[in-house]
Amino acid sequence: MHVFLKKLRFDDVPILNKTALFELLSQRFDNQEKTLSQIPNPNLLHDAPKAAKKIADAIKEKKKITLVGDYDVDGISSTAIMVDFFRQIPYPLQTIIPNRFSDGYGVSPNILKRVDADIVITADNGITATEAAEICKERGIELIITDHHTPLEMLPQAYAIVNPKLSKCDYPFKDICGAQVAWLLLGLVKKELNLSIDMKKFLDILCIAIIADIMPLTDINRALVKEGLKVLMHSQRPSSIIIRDFLNKNSLTSEDIGFQIAPRINSAGRLEDASIALEFLTATTTNKAYTQFEKLNSLNEQRKDLEAQTTKIAIDTVQNLEELPNIIVVCGEDWHEGVVGIVASRLVNHFERPAIVLSIKEGTAKGSARSLGNIDIYKLIKENAHYLQRFGGHKMAAGLGLDEGNIEAFSRAINESASGLTCKDFIPSEDILGILDTHDIDFELLEMLESFEPYGEANLRPKFLLKDAHIMEIKYIGSNKSHSKITIKQHLHERKTIELIAFRNIVEMPSDKKITCKYTISKNEFNSKVSIQFLLNKIY
């Protein structure tokens, strides 16, 4: 049985003024905002004191230490923070970020063939690496796992596992990313060695990881991102200087990182090798950082082209199904592994359903899952793990691999598992806040919206409704005319018009020349000129 989503009843959407909007946004934070001084003690992370002492002793005894990271932004950032920390001791650290295509994910038997070390530390991976842990044991390597992904029932037999999601972990805030786990552990290593390293100086990289890994921007995450964006604006780290030059703004937002910087850092691991991005973040000169950033720019353009082609095929495939399932499972021969996660996100936005996108190569399917609303995609996948070779992730995103012959049965089974979902489960929390009169939209309102930043997971940028607005003109903009600029009036008799920008969307003039849509308001800075930007989110 499939869930059919109800049309949003726009009669129920409240009309807001500035005061009502301020009150609504204030309700998102029911207690006083945290400061950096209120970050819980890293000693509360299970095994963290034990791991920190082992690392400190290894440094004192001049043992060989190898770090194994991951190829996404969080994994690259975790690795970059570790590299910078060890440089400042200074101490030689062998660093490996697996190649998505030749090595697969995380610390693995394949990766360990290249390791000659006394200690292996993982960053943003390892919680499911039972086989690798066995090999480490056999070889006399002490394995320290730092991760934040959901553990399975059976944990790897490692020397220490530092992961806030362990049932026996007392760390009070569980929703932290891999880079935060690594950073907190390094704070303990610093104490063990009595070093004078300033841990705040890593916040420029740390905030990128928190934003890119879609951590909830509440509690300590909010404090770290706020402070991290300030550090990013003033840091003399070569990569931070290049990021500032590229964005060319007086102040940075979480969305600048999420939409402009994170995709570029991600593109290296998606299309080629994550070492390109790691070399960018850890560059010691601006020339080196610039060279690496140019490579990331080029890879990001390739990624966008590949993603657009695959998304079109995937959408067409789903539209040809007799009935839209609760959980979309779509696959293609030799689809690029590096873009299946983004394609899954595009399908979620398009069909308002969780989506699993798989690339098939030589009889094996590998892919990514993305979710929405209140649907725990990891839990649904785990319920059907007997069809899979491997899987891992969290509530909103996961990775998985299976035999090609199991795809159809897995698709049926996961939809059976999802048959108990209700309409409400599919609706993203905090969707449309209300209707604003265009006369209320001014710089004072913009300033008020900015006071509630950083926006992101669990503190979404407010979305507003335009209902039956009159379209005065539609222009197509951008180098390839792939974006739309829609000039509208809320009421025909008024003089004020606003311009809605619809990125990657060719909007055609409707016959009644009216539009009902969801939009967001943000600051636009261009050539030192500040203006209010209206971004179209969805047309109804």
C-alpha positions in Angstrom: 0.0 0.0 0.0 1.4 3.4 -1.0 1.1 6.7 0.8 -0.4 9.5 -1.2 0.7 12.9 -0.1 -2.0 15.5 0.4 -1.8 18.8 -1.4 -0.7 21.6 0.9 -3.8 23.5 2.1 -2.8 27.1 1.5 -5.8 28.3 3.4 -4.1 27.2 6.6 -0.9 29.3 5.9 -0.7 32.2 8.3 -0.2 35.8 7.2 2.9 37.2 9.0 4.3 40.5 9.9 7.8 41.2 11.2 6.8 40.8 14.9 5.0 37.5 14.3 8.0 36.2 12.2 10.4 37.1 15.0 8.4 35.2 17.6 8.1 32.1 15.3 11.9 32.0 14.7 12.6 32.6 18.4 10.6 29.5 19.3 13.2 27.4 17.5 15.7 28.0 20.3 13.9 27.3 23.6 16.9 27.8 25.7 19.9 30.1 25.8 22.4 29.7 23.0 25.5 27.7 23.8 29.0 29.2 23.7 32.3 27.5 23.0 33.0 27.3 26.7 29.9 25.1 27.1 31.1 22.4 24.8 31.0 19.2 26.8 34.2 17.8 28.1 35.8 15.4 25.4 36.6 13.0 28.3 32.9 12.1 28.2 33.4 10.5 24.8 33.7 6.8 25.4 37.4 5.6 25.0 38.6 9.1 24.1 40.9 9.5 27.2 42.3 6.0 26.5 42.8 6.8 22.8 44.4 10.2 23.5 46.9 8.6 26.0 47.8 5.9 23.4 48.4 8.5 20.7 50.4 10.8 23.1 52.6 7.8 24.2 53.1 6.8 20.5 54.4 10.3 19.8 56.7 10.2 22.8 58.0 6.8 21.8 58.4 7.9 18.1 56.1 5.1 16.8 54.7 5.1 13.3 51.2 6.5 13.1 48.9 6.2 10.0 45.6 8.1 9.6 42.9 6.7 7.3 40.2 9.3 6.4 37.2 9.3 4.1 36.6 10.9 0.7 33.6 13.2 1.5 33.9 16.7 3.0 33.6 15.5 6.6 36.3 12.9 6.1 38.6 15.2 4.2 38.1 17.9 6.8 38.8 15.4 9.7 42.0 14.4 7.9 43.0 18.0 7.3 42.6 19.0 11.0 44.6 15.9 12.0 47.4 16.7 9.5 47.6 20.4 10.6 47.6 19.3 14.3 50.5 16.8 13.8 52.4 19.4 11.7 52.3 21.8 14.7 53.8 19.3 17.1 55.6 18.6 14.7 55.4 14.8 14.1 55.3 12.7 10.9 51.9 11.3 10.1 51.2 9.0 7.2 47.9 10.0 5.7 45.7 7.8 3.5 42.3 8.8 2.1 40.9 5.8 0.2 40.0 6.3 -3.5 36.3 5.7 -4.0 36.8 3.7 -7.1 39.9 1.6 -6.4 39.9 1.3 -2.6 36.2 1.5 -1.6 35.1 3.0 1.7 37.1 3.6 4.8 39.8 1.5 6.5 39.7 -1.9 4.7 41.9 -4.9 4.1 42.8 -3.4 0.8 44.0 -0.1 2.5 45.9 -2.0 5.2 48.2 -3.6 2.5 49.7 -0.1 2.1 50.1 0.6 5.8 53.3 0.1 7.7 52.5 1.5 11.2 52.3 0.8 14.9 49.0 2.7 15.2 46.2 3.3 12.8 43.7 6.0 13.5 40.5 6.4 11.4 38.7 9.7 10.8 35.0 9.6 9.9 35.0 5.9 9.3 35.7 2.5 10.8 32.7 1.8 12.9 31.8 -1.2 10.7 35.4 -2.3 9.9 35.4 -5.7 11.6 37.6 -7.4 9.0 40.2 -4.6 9.1 40.2 -4.7 12.9 41.0 -8.4 12.8 43.9 -7.8 10.3 45.3 -5.0 12.6 45.2 -7.4 15.5 47.0 -10.2 13.6 49.7 -7.7 12.5 50.1 -6.1 16.0 48.7 -2.8 14.9 46.7 -0.9 17.5 43.5 0.5 15.8 41.8 3.6 17.1 38.5 4.3 15.5 37.0 7.8 15.4 33.6 7.9 13.7 30.1 9.2 14.1 28.1 6.8 11.9 25.6 4.5 13.4 27.2 1.3 14.9 26.0 -2.2 14.1 25.3 -4.8 16.8 28.8 -6.2 16.5 31.6 -3.7 17.0 35.2 -4.0 15.5 37.7 -5.4 17.9 39.8 -2.2 18.1 42.0 -0.8 20.8 39.6 2.2 21.2 36.4 3.3 19.5 35.5 7.0 19.9 31.9 7.5 18.6 29.1 9.5 20.3 26.5 7.0 18.9 27.8 4.1 20.9 25.2 3.0 23.5 27.8 3.2 26.2 29.0 6.7 25.3 28.1 9.4 27.8 28.7 12.4 25.6 25.6 14.5 26.0 25.3 15.8 22.4 25.2 12.9 19.9 24.7 14.7 16.6 28.3 15.6 15.8 30.2 14.9 12.6 33.4 12.9 12.1 35.6 16.1 12.1 34.2 17.1 15.5 35.0 13.7 17.0 38.6 14.0 15.7 38.9 17.6 16.9 37.6 16.7 20.4 40.1 13.8 20.6 43.0 16.0 19.5 42.0 18.4 22.4 42.8 15.6 24.8 46.0 14.7 23.0 47.0 18.3 23.4 46.5 18.1 27.1 48.4 14.8 27.4 51.4 16.3 25.7 51.0 19.7 27.3 51.1 21.5 24.0 50.2 25.1 23.4 48.3 24.5 20.1 45.2 26.8 19.8 42.2 24.5 19.0 40.1 27.4 17.9 42.3 27.8 14.9 40.9 24.6 13.4 37.3 26.0 13.5 37.5 27.3 9.9 37.8 23.7 8.6 35.6 22.3 11.3 32.6 24.5 10.4 32.8 23.4 6.8 32.5 19.8 7.9 29.6 20.4 10.2 27.7 22.3 7.5 28.6 19.9 4.7 27.6 16.8 6.7 24.2 18.3 7.4 24.5 18.2 11.2 21.7 19.9 13.1 22.7 23.6 13.6 21.5 23.6 17.2 23.3 23.4 20.6 27.1 23.2 20.3 27.0 22.8 16.5 25.4 26.3 16.2 28.1 27.8 18.4 30.9 26.1 16.5 29.6 27.1 13.1 29.0 30.7 14.2 32.5 30.9 15.5 34.0 28.9 12.7 32.6 31.3 10.0 34.2 34.2 11.9 37.6 32.3 12.0 37.2 31.6 8.3 36.8 35.4 7.6 40.2 36.2 9.3 42.3 33.0 9.2 45.6 33.2 7.5 45.3 29.5 6.5 46.0 29.6 2.7 42.8 27.6 1.9 40.7 30.0 4.0 42.2 33.0 2.1 41.3 31.4 -1.2 37.7 30.6 0.0 37.3 34.3 1.1 38.7 35.6 -2.3 36.4 33.2 -4.2 33.2 34.2 -2.3 34.2 37.9 -2.2 31.8 38.8 0.7 31.9 40.9 3.8 30.5 38.1 5.9 30.0 34.4 5.2 26.9 32.3 5.8 26.5 28.5 6.2 24.8 28.5 2.8 27.9 30.0 1.2 29.7 27.0 2.5 27.0 24.5 1.8 26.3 25.5 -1.8 29.6 27.0 -3.0 32.5 25.4 -1.1 31.3 22.0 0.0 30.4 20.8 -3.5 33.9 21.8 -4.7 35.7 19.9 -1.9 33.4 16.9 -2.5 34.0 16.8 -6.2 37.6 15.5 -5.8 36.5 12.3 -4.1 33.4 12.0 -6.3 35.2 12.1 -9.6 38.9 11.6 -9.1 40.8 11.4 -5.8 40.1 13.2 -2.5 43.8 13.9 -2.1 43.3 16.9 -4.3 40.9 18.5 -1.8 43.1 17.5 1.1 46.0 19.2 -0.5 43.8 22.3 -0.9 42.8 22.4 2.8 46.4 21.6 4.1 48.3 23.8 1.6 51.1 25.8 3.2 51.1 28.6 0.5 48.3 30.5 -1.2 49.8 29.5 -4.6 49.4 25.8 -3.8 45.9 26.4 -2.4 44.9 28.3 -5.5 46.3 25.6 -7.8 44.3 22.9 -5.9 41.1 25.1 -5.8 41.3 25.5 -9.6 41.4 21.7 -10.0 38.4 21.5 -7.6 36.5 24.1 -9.7 37.1 22.1 -12.9 36.1 18.8 -11.3 32.9 20.5 -9.9 31.9 21.6 -13.4 32.4 18.0 -14.7 30.4 16.8 -11.7 27.5 19.1 -12.5 27.4 17.9 -16.1 27.4 14.2 -15.1 24.9 14.8 -12.4 22.5 16.6 -14.8 22.7 13.7 -17.3 22.2 11.0 -14.7 19.4 12.9 -13.0 17.4 13.3 -16.2 17.7 9.5 -16.9 16.7 8.7 -13.3 13.7 11.0 -13.3 12.5 9.5 -16.7 12.9 6.0 -15.3 10.8 6.8 -12.2 8.2 8.6 -14.2 7.8 5.5 -16.4 6.8 3.3 -13.4 3.2 2.4 -13.1 2.9 3.7 -9.6 5.2 5.9 -7.5 6.6 3.9 -4.6 7.1 5.2 -1.1 10.9 4.5 -1.4 12.3 5.1 -4.9 15.0 2.5 -5.9 16.5 3.2 -9.3 19.6 1.9 -11.0 21.7 2.2 -14.1 24.6 0.4 -15.8 27.9 2.2 -15.2 26.3 5.3 -13.7 29.1 7.3 -12.2 29.5 6.3 -8.6 30.6 9.7 -7.6 27.3 11.4 -8.4 24.7 8.8 -7.3 24.3 10.5 -3.9 23.5 13.9 -5.5 21.1 12.3 -8.0 19.3 10.7 -5.0 19.0 14.1 -3.4 17.6 15.5 -6.7 15.0 12.7 -6.8 14.0 13.4 -3.2 13.3 17.0 -4.1 11.5 16.1 -7.4 9.3 13.3 -6.1 9.1 14.1 -2.4 10.1 10.5 -1.6 13.3 9.0 -0.1 15.4 7.7 -3.0 18.1 5.1 -3.4 20.3 5.4 -6.6 22.5 2.5 -7.6 25.3 2.2 -10.1 25.7 -1.3 -11.6 29.2 -2.5 -12.6 30.1 -6.1 -13.4 27.1 -7.5 -11.6 27.5 -5.4 -8.4 25.4 -2.4 -7.5 26.8 0.4 -5.3 24.9 3.5 -4.4 23.5 6.1 -2.0 20.3 6.7 -0.2 18.8 10.1 0.8 15.7 10.7 2.9 13.3 13.5 3.9 10.8 14.4 6.6 10.7 12.0 9.5 11.8 8.9 7.5 14.8 7.0 8.9 16.3 5.6 5.7 19.1 3.9 7.6 16.6 1.9 9.7 14.7 0.9 6.6 17.8 -0.3 4.9 19.0 -2.2 8.0 15.7 -4.1 8.2 16.5 -5.5 4.8 20.3 -6.0 5.3 20.0 -9.6 4.3 19.8 -8.5 0.7 23.0 -6.4 1.0 26.7 -7.0 0.9 27.3 -3.9 3.0 25.7 -0.7 4.2 26.2 2.2 6.6 25.1 5.7 7.3 22.5 7.6 9.4 18.8 8.7 9.4 18.9 11.0 6.4 21.7 9.5 4.3 23.3 6.1 3.7 25.5 4.1 1.4 25.0 0.5 0.4 26.2 -2.3 -1.9 24.4 -5.5 -3.2 24.4 -8.0 -6.0 22.6 -6.8 -9.1 20.3 -9.9 -8.9 19.0 -8.7 -5.5 17.9 -5.2 -6.5 14.3 -6.0 -7.4 13.7 -8.1 -4.2 15.4 -5.4 -2.1 13.2 -2.7 -3.7 10.0 -4.7 -2.9 11.2 -5.4 0.6 12.1 -1.9 1.6 8.8 -0.6 0.3 7.1 -3.3 2.4 9.0 -2.0 5.4 7.9 1.5 4.5 4.2 0.6 4.2 3.4 1.8 7.7 4.5 5.4 6.9 2.0 8.2 7.1 1.6 11.4 5.1 3.1 13.4 7.9 6.3 11.3 7.8 7.0 12.6 4.3 6.6 16.3 5.1 9.8 18.2 5.9 9.6 19.9 9.3 9.3 23.7 9.3 8.3 24.0 5.7 6.3 27.1 4.8 6.2 29.6 7.7 3.6 31.9 6.3 2.8 34.7 3.9 4.6 38.0 4.0 3.2 41.2 2.5 5.8 42.4 0.0 5.8 45.8 1.8 7.2 44.1 4.9 10.2 42.8 2.9 12.9 45.4 3.5 16.5 45.6 4.9 15.1 45.6 8.5 13.5 42.3 7.8 16.7 41.0 6.2 18.7 42.1 9.3 16.2 40.2 11.5 16.5 37.0 9.4 20.3 37.3 9.6 20.2 37.4 13.4 18.9 33.8 13.4 21.8 32.5 11.3 23.5 30.1 10.8 20.7 28.3 8.9 20.9 24.7 8.1 19.6 21.3 9.3 17.2 21.8 12.3 17.2 25.6 11.7 16.1 25.9 8.1 16.1 29.2 6.4 12.5 30.4 6.6 10.4 29.6 3.5 7.4 31.9 2.6 4.4 31.5 0.3 3.5 33.7 -2.6 -0.1 33.0 -3.5 -1.6 33.9 -6.9 1.0 36.6 -7.5 0.9 38.3 -10.9 3.8 37.6 -13.3 4.9 40.8 -15.1 7.9 39.2 -17.0 10.1 36.2 -17.2 13.7 36.4 -18.4 16.2 33.6 -18.8 19.7 34.4 -17.4 23.1 32.9 -17.0 25.8 32.0 -19.5 23.6 29.2 -21.0 20.2 30.8 -20.1 19.4 28.0 -17.7 18.1 30.2 -14.8 14.9 32.2 -14.7 14.3 35.7 -13.3 10.5 36.2 -12.7 9.3 39.7 -12.0 6.1 39.6 -10.0 3.6 41.8 -8.2 1.6 40.5 -5.2 -1.3 42.7 -6.2 -1.8 44.3 -9.6 -2.7 47.7 -8.2 0.6 48.1 -6.3 3.7 49.6 -7.6 6.2 47.4 -5.9 7.6 44.5 -7.8 10.0 41.7 -6.7 12.3 39.5 -8.8 12.3 35.8 -8.0 15.4 33.9 -9.1 14.9 30.2 -10.1 18.3 28.6 -10.5 18.6 25.6 -12.9 14.9 26.1 -13.7 13.3 27.3 -17.0 10.0 28.7 -15.9 7.4 29.2 -18.6 4.7 31.8 -18.5 1.4 30.2 -17.3 -1.7 31.0 -19.3 -3.3 33.0 -16.4 0.1 34.8 -15.8 -0.1 33.9 -12.1 2.2 32.0 -9.8 1.9 30.3 -6.4 5.3 29.4 -5.0 7.5 28.9 -2.0 10.6 31.2 -1.7 13.3 32.3 0.6 14.9 35.7 1.3 18.6 36.2 1.6 21.3 38.9 1.2 23.0 39.2 -2.2 26.4 40.9 -2.4 27.7 41.7 -5.8 30.4 44.3 -6.7 30.1 45.6 -3.1 26.4 46.3 -3.6 24.0 44.6 -1.2 20.5 43.7 -2.2 17.6 41.5 -1.1 17.5 38.3 -3.0 14.3 36.2 -3.5 15.1 32.6 -4.4 12.3 30.5 -5.8 12.1 27.1 -4.0 9.1 25.4 -5.5 6.1 26.2 -7.8 2.7 24.8 -6.9 
